[in-house]
Amino acid sequence: MTRAFNFSAGPAALPDAVLERARDEILDYQGSGMSVMEMSHRSAEFIDIATRAEADLRELLGVSDDYHVLFLQGGATTQFSAIPLNLTAAGDTVDYVNTGSWSVKAIKEARKYCEVNVVASSEKSNFDRIPDPGEWHLSPDAKYLHICSNETIGGVQFAEAPSSSVPVVADMSSEILSRPIDVNTYGLIYAGAQKNIGPAGLTVVIVRKDLCGSARPETPSMLDYAVQADADSMSNTPPTYTWYLAGLVFEWLKEQGGLSGIQAINERKAGRLYGAIENSNFYHSPVEAGVRSTMNVPFTLPDPAMDADFLAGAEERGLKNLKGHRSVGGMRASIYNAVSEEAVEALTDYMLEFERERG
Ligand SMILES: Cc1ncc(COP(=O)(O)O)c(C=O)c1O
């Protein structure tokens, strides 16, 4: 069996150790005689899995008791609606920063419920930067300020939460757990699982408790944070197996030295890849220096006509899922937590080889 070097943007690579443990436990979870997939979510075994996963996630991110940690469904996309439904009343204004395709989608959905003020946008320069916070046009009465802290398609990442007098809401789908963050600088953090948390099917929401409990009356119960918090995220049958796998990923992360441990590895990986781009006259990063993502690295070749050959050669070497998003072109390497340093080294070796042949 050969495992590919998988640079998929999501669903994405999972740690081998996690998959091996899931394999070992798949028919008989710790002497229960059944798979976690087959257990009642109300069983003592599953409650223990769920509780440990939450405790480990809280420990990793340093989440205080002032926040609920919810394990929900519907993907990050469902949160684009759940957030305004929970945090605003009809007619309220909300502030959004537009730094890429995922910001655009969040803004479009929020417009169904609120007055959306786009405080700044980098759309004119094809989302290659974060507009200078000194020039954002904040509303005086916004209920929250929304950012996408890491744009998966454009590869633009915020260094930290912007300073704000209203709660900062962050879509961290493609960077959560890649580095330590100060949760207390956010009102709400949300993330689809299928990059750094586990398989698709789970959405993590970390929300300050005082922001819950005033959802609009028409909010579906499944989307109401207070309802889900009261039910320990089990107001219906949760995605039990994904939750279990997420728990295994959290344990694996603790073994890597927690978030500062994984951050050091991630910085080496990103440093190597951006170094390969910067040190060549062949590859080019479309993103401004200073805001380049450590998780999603788009890069272009001198001529789009070379893209197909580059991808074919990559495939032959087991380097998978490198094709860039059509809005940016070229390549995109997603180097999430589970993508090894060895994988990044194999990619940069191949880049050098291709440049020597074609440059
Ligand atoms: C930054 C970001 N936000 C939102 C989404 C949408 O997530 P989901 O497919 O879980 O709804 C994605 C998906 O890739 C993403 O990268």
The ligand as an SDF file (V2000), in Angstrom:
LIG
                    3D

 16 16  0  0  0  0  0  0  0  0999 V2000
  -12.9260   29.0500    4.3150 C   0  0  0  0  0  0  0  0  0  0  0  0
  -14.0820   28.1640    3.9890 C   0  0  0  0  0  0  0  0  0  0  0  0
  -15.3070   28.5070    4.4090 N   0  0  0  0  0  0  0  0  0  0  0  0
  -16.3810   27.7570    4.1530 C   0  0  0  0  0  0  0  0  0  0  0  0
  -16.2780   26.5900    3.4390 C   0  0  0  0  0  0  0  0  0  0  0  0
  -17.5010   25.7640    3.1720 C   0  0  0  0  0  0  0  0  0  0  0  0
  -17.4720   24.6780    4.0100 O   0  0  0  0  0  0  0  0  0  0  0  0
  -18.5440   23.5080    3.9470 P   0  0  0  0  0  0  0  0  0  0  0  0
  -18.3080   22.7760    2.6800 O   0  0  0  0  0  0  0  0  0  0  0  0
  -18.2280   22.7250    5.1880 O   0  0  0  0  0  0  0  0  0  0  0  0
  -19.8910   24.1330    3.9960 O   0  0  0  0  0  0  0  0  0  0  0  0
  -15.0310   26.1730    2.9830 C   0  0  0  0  0  0  0  0  0  0  0  0
  -14.9220   24.9110    2.2290 C   0  0  0  0  0  0  0  0  0  0  0  0
  -13.9800   24.5010    1.6730 O   0  0  0  0  0  0  0  0  0  0  0  0
  -13.9000   26.9760    3.2610 C   0  0  0  0  0  0  0  0  0  0  0  0
  -12.6880   26.6280    2.8330 O   0  0  0  0  0  0  0  0  0  0  0  0
  1  2  1  0
  2  3  1  0
  2 15  2  0
  3  4  2  0
  4  5  1  0
  5  6  1  0
  5 12  2  0
  6  7  1  0
  7  8  1  0
  8  9  2  0
  8 10  1  0
  8 11  1  0
 12 13  1  0
 12 15  1  0
 13 14  2  0
 15 16  1  0
M  END
$$$$
